[in-house]
Amino acid sequence: MESMEQRVREFIGTTFPVDAGEQLDTHQDLLDAGVVDSIGVLTIVTWIEETFEVTVDDEDVLPENLGSIAGIVAYVTRKQQEAA
């Protein structure tokens, strides 16, 4: 079974193409790296809600939650634990 990090990495890589030779670091800031912009953040929010069946509250749309692969994984894990 694919890990959550693998799923997030695959989504980011296919939705927001980066240089073919570039491997995104798990903690790399996706906004600072130019991988995503503000519209891209909304795309990530929609994907998280549809894929992991959690609600992303407006106050949760923060760089520490959605600004890196590690941040997204930690945020979704926390939301799933809260819902359980």
N, C-alpha and C positions, 0 to 999 in steps of 0.2 A: 504494500500500500504506500502511496506517495505521501511524504510528510507535508505538513502545512507549509513549511519553508519552501519546499520544492514547488508546491502549487502556486504560492505567491510569486516566487522567482519566475516561474513559467509565464504567469499572467503578465507580470511587468515586462518581461522580455518580448512577448508577442504583441502586447498592446502598445508599448512605448519602445520601439526599436532603438537599440543602441548599436554602436560599432560592433561588427561581427567578432572582432578579436577582444572586445572589452567584456570582462567578467565583473558584474556588479558585486561589490563587497556587501556583506550582510548589513553592516552598520552605515553604509554610505548614504549621505543625505541626497535623496532623489531630486529634490528641488534645486539644491545648490549645484548638483551635477548636470542639471539641465535635462534630466530624464523625463520629469513630469512638470507641468505647470499647474495653475489653479484649476483649470478645466480637468486636467488629468487627476487631480485629487478627487474631484467629484466622480470621475469614472471609477476610481479605486473604491470609493464609498459604496457606489452602486454594486460593484462586483462583490465586495465583502458581504453586503446584505443579502444578495442573491445566492452566493456560493455557500456561505456559512450560516445563513438564516439567523443573523443577529441584527439588531437595529443600531445604527451608528447615530448617536445623538449629536446635535449641532455643537454642543460644548466639547465633544470628543474629537472634533476635527482640528487636531493640533499636530504640529510637527513631530512631537514625541510619540504620537500614536500612529501616524500615517506617513511619516517622512522617510522611512527606511524599511527595508525588508524585515529586519529584526523588530522594529517598532510595530509593524502591521501584525506580525506573528504574535507578539506579546499582547497586543490590544485584543485581537480576536480570541486568543486563549482566555484572557481575563473575562471578556464578554460571555464566552461560552460557559465558563465556570460560574459566573453570576446567574446565568439563566438556569443552571442545573439545580 
